Amino acid sequence: MQQKLDAIHDYYGVSIPEDEDVDVYAPTGLRNKGSGMGKRLISVSEKIKARSKKFKRKCNKCGHRTGHDSRNCHLVIGSSSLRSSYK
């Protein structure tokens, strides 16, 4: 057994401590696996404020800057002649 311990000491350069009282501490700076957050969560009110500042597109049919475009404009939906041509 002593020959094996001497071989380990020669190869690794370490030896078993004489006293049996060895203090082992948890490693520092390690994290659990996972993607992590990366950035903070944005509240609903902040999302609404950001959307209200966003540039709105102009509808080519009615010319309003609202939440619709020429495909779902109230003028196109209201007229039956144009509506039948889409079918």
C-alpha positions in Angstrom: 0.0 0.0 0.0 2.8 2.4 0.8 4.4 1.8 -2.6 1.1 2.8 -4.3 1.0 6.0 -2.2 4.6 6.8 -3.0 3.8 6.4 -6.7 0.8 8.7 -6.5 2.9 11.3 -4.6 5.7 11.1 -7.2 3.2 11.4 -10.2 0.8 14.0 -8.9 3.0 15.7 -6.4 0.3 15.4 -3.6 0.1 13.4 -0.5 -2.6 12.3 1.9 -2.7 14.7 4.9 -1.4 13.3 8.2 -4.3 14.5 10.3 -7.8 13.1 9.6 -9.4 16.5 10.0 -9.9 17.8 6.4 -12.1 20.8 5.8 -14.0 20.7 2.5 -15.9 23.8 1.4 -18.5 24.2 -1.3 -17.2 25.7 -4.5 -17.9 29.4 -5.1 -18.9 31.0 -8.4 -20.7 28.0 -9.8 -24.3 28.2 -11.2 -26.9 25.7 -11.9 -27.6 24.8 -15.5 -30.1 26.7 -17.5 -30.4 29.6 -19.9 -30.8 32.3 -17.3 -32.7 35.5 -17.6 -30.4 37.7 -19.5 -32.5 40.8 -19.0 -35.2 41.9 -16.7 -38.9 41.2 -17.1 -40.9 44.0 -18.6 -44.2 44.9 -17.0 -47.5 45.0 -18.9 -47.7 48.8 -18.6 -44.3 49.2 -20.0 -45.2 47.0 -23.0 -48.4 49.1 -23.6 -46.4 52.3 -23.5 -43.9 50.9 -26.0 -46.6 49.8 -28.4 -48.3 53.2 -28.3 -45.1 54.9 -29.4 -44.7 52.5 -32.3 -45.2 53.9 -35.8 -48.7 52.9 -37.2 -49.1 52.0 -40.9 -51.3 54.0 -43.2 -54.2 52.3 -44.8 -54.2 52.8 -48.6 -58.0 52.6 -48.9 -59.2 55.1 -46.3 -55.9 57.0 -45.5 -56.1 56.6 -41.7 -53.2 55.6 -39.5 -54.9 53.0 -37.5 -54.6 49.3 -36.6 -55.7 48.0 -40.0 -54.5 48.0 -43.6 -56.1 47.7 -47.1 -56.9 44.0 -46.7 -59.2 44.5 -43.7 -60.3 48.2 -44.1 -63.8 49.0 -43.1 -64.4 50.5 -46.6 -63.5 47.2 -48.3 -65.5 45.1 -45.8 -68.5 47.5 -46.1 -68.8 47.3 -49.9 -70.4 44.1 -51.2 -69.1 44.4 -54.7 -65.5 44.3 -53.6 -66.2 41.7 -51.1 -67.6 39.3 -53.7 -64.5 39.7 -55.8 -62.3 38.4 -53.1 -64.1 35.0 -52.9 
